[in-house]
């Protein structure tokens, strides 16, 4: 029953983007039409990539991914939420870092085939945190490169914006890493997003052959 509202949210977002694209096309607002269609295409990537890699994604994770893409591309760019709300960029950086922390943990856990005792929980959590921070750092490098070569203004206030984003990335990544740590300790029911990790492991049991998760 928990999954039904999440599926409805994904469909609602995609229908909204289709309606927005059609409306923009009628009004000859080409840039809005392009952003709407680009966001629609990007919202389908997590599901398509998962199928390509023969993975089964927990519905909540797919929902959060679609909402994040919608908030970043459509609301952020088409409706200028980055300028309207000072906290918009901070919130998106934090949630993305948290997600990358979870993805980093799942990847490392996969290398151990789901064995909770193959390495210390703190070590896997720390590596997960490092992976998420590295991705955030590469994004800041991308923004800097785009500003220097294409004349964009992705860094906005320059160094303060970059450092603020990196600090938020570190905190969001820490949240994701702690979730992985709690999962390793068997506390997935009691904390943060560890339950999402447990759900992913259960759905992709063939990748985590040594896991002790119940079916």
C-alpha positions in Angstrom: 0.0 0.0 0.0 2.9 2.3 0.6 4.0 2.0 -3.0 0.8 3.1 -4.6 1.0 6.8 -3.7 4.6 6.9 -4.8 3.7 5.5 -8.2 0.9 8.1 -8.5 3.4 10.9 -7.7 5.8 9.7 -10.5 2.9 9.6 -13.0 1.6 13.0 -11.8 5.1 14.6 -12.4 5.4 13.1 -15.9 1.8 14.2 -16.8 2.6 17.7 -15.5 5.7 17.9 -17.7 3.8 16.7 -20.8 1.0 19.3 -20.2 3.7 22.0 -19.6 5.5 21.1 -22.8 2.3 21.2 -24.9 1.2 24.5 -23.3 4.7 26.0 -24.0 4.5 24.8 -27.6 1.1 26.4 -28.1 2.4 29.6 -26.6 5.6 29.4 -28.6 7.7 29.5 -25.4 10.4 27.3 -26.9 12.8 27.4 -24.0 10.1 26.2 -21.5 9.1 23.5 -23.9 12.7 22.3 -24.2 13.2 22.3 -20.4 9.9 20.4 -19.9 10.8 17.7 -22.4 14.4 17.5 -21.2 13.1 17.0 -17.6 10.6 14.4 -18.8 13.4 12.5 -20.5 15.7 12.7 -17.5 12.9 11.5 -15.2 12.8 8.3 -17.2 16.5 7.6 -17.0 16.6 6.0 -13.5 14.1 3.4 -14.5 15.7 2.8 -18.0 19.2 2.5 -16.5 17.9 0.1 -13.9 16.3 -2.1 -16.6 19.5 -1.9 -18.6 21.6 -3.1 -15.6 18.9 -5.7 -14.7 18.3 -4.0 -11.3 15.0 -3.6 -9.4 14.7 -0.2 -7.8 12.6 0.3 -4.6 9.6 2.5 -5.6 10.4 5.2 -3.0 13.9 5.6 -4.4 12.5 5.9 -8.0 10.0 8.5 -6.7 12.6 10.6 -4.9 14.8 10.4 -8.0 12.0 11.7 -10.2 11.1 14.5 -7.8 14.7 15.5 -7.5 15.1 15.8 -11.3 11.8 17.7 -11.5 12.9 20.1 -8.7 16.4 20.6 -10.3 15.6 21.0 -14.0 12.0 22.1 -14.2 11.4 24.2 -11.1 15.0 25.3 -10.7 15.6 26.3 -14.3 12.2 27.0 -15.9 10.7 28.8 -12.9 14.0 30.2 -11.5 13.6 28.7 -8.1 17.3 29.0 -7.5 17.0 32.8 -7.5 13.6 33.0 -5.9 14.4 30.8 -2.9 17.9 31.1 -1.4 17.6 27.6 0.2 16.6 25.8 -3.0 20.2 25.0 -4.1 21.2 24.0 -0.6 18.3 21.6 -0.2 19.0 19.9 -3.6 22.7 19.6 -2.8 22.0 18.0 0.5 19.5 15.5 -0.8 21.6 14.6 -3.8 24.7 14.0 -1.5 22.6 11.9 0.7 21.4 9.8 -2.3 25.0 9.4 -3.5 26.0 8.3 -0.1 23.4 5.6 -0.2 24.4 4.6 -3.8 28.1 4.5 -2.8 27.3 2.2 0.2 25.2 -0.1 -2.0 28.0 -0.4 -4.5 30.6 -1.2 -1.9 28.2 -3.6 -0.2 27.7 -5.3 -3.5 31.5 -5.9 -3.9 31.3 -7.9 -0.6 28.2 -9.8 -2.0 26.1 -8.5 0.9 28.2 -9.9 3.7 27.8 -7.7 6.7 30.8 -9.1 8.4 33.3 -8.8 5.5 34.5 -5.4 6.7 33.9 -3.1 9.6 30.7 -1.1 9.3 32.5 2.1 10.0 35.0 1.5 7.2 32.3 0.9 4.6 30.3 3.9 5.8 33.4 6.1 5.6 34.2 4.9 2.0 30.6 5.6 1.1 30.9 9.1 2.5 34.1 9.7 0.5 32.4 8.5 -2.7 29.5 11.0 -2.2 31.8 13.9 -1.4 34.0 13.0 -4.5 30.9 13.2 -6.7 29.9 16.5 -5.2 33.5 17.8 -5.8 33.4 16.7 -9.4 30.2 18.6 -9.9 31.7 21.8 -8.5 34.7 21.3 -10.9 32.1 20.9 -13.8 30.4 24.2 -12.7 33.8 26.0 -12.6 34.7 24.6 -16.1 31.4 25.6 -17.6 31.7 29.2 -16.2 35.3 29.5 -17.5 34.7 28.1 -21.0 31.0 28.7 -21.8 30.5 32.0 -19.9 27.7 30.5 -17.7 27.1 31.6 -14.1 26.7 28.3 -12.3 29.0 29.3 -9.4 27.0 32.5 -8.8 28.9 34.1 -5.9 32.1 32.2 -6.6 34.1 30.8 -3.8 31.4 31.2 -1.1 28.9 29.4 -3.3 31.4 26.6 -3.9 32.4 26.1 -0.3 28.8 26.3 0.8 27.8 23.6 -1.6 30.7 21.4 -0.6 29.9 21.7 3.1 26.2 20.8 2.4 27.5 17.9 0.3 29.6 16.6 3.2 26.7 16.8 5.6 24.3 15.1 3.2 26.8 12.4 2.4 27.3 11.9 6.2 23.6 11.3 6.5 23.7 8.6 3.8 26.8 7.0 5.2 25.3 6.8 8.7 22.2 5.1 7.1 24.6 2.5 5.7 26.3 2.1 9.0 23.0 1.5 10.8 22.1 -1.1 8.1 25.4 -2.9 8.7 24.6 -3.0 12.4 21.1 -4.5 11.7 19.3 -1.3 12.7 17.5 -0.7 9.4 14.1 -0.5 11.0 15.1 2.2 13.4 17.0 4.8 11.5 17.3 7.2 8.7 17.2 5.6 5.2 18.7 2.2 6.2 15.3 0.6 5.4 15.7 1.7 1.8 19.0 -0.2 1.6 17.4 -3.3 3.0 14.6 -3.0 0.4 17.1 -2.7 -2.4 19.1 -5.7 -1.2 15.9 -7.8 -1.0 14.8 -6.8 -4.5 18.3 -7.6 -5.9 19.1 -10.8 -4.0 21.2 -12.2 -6.8 23.8 -9.4 -6.3 24.0 -9.9 -2.6 24.3 -13.7 -2.3 25.8 -13.5 1.2 23.1 -11.3 2.6 21.1 -12.4 5.6 18.1 -10.2 4.6 14.8 -12.2 4.7 13.0 -12.6 1.4 
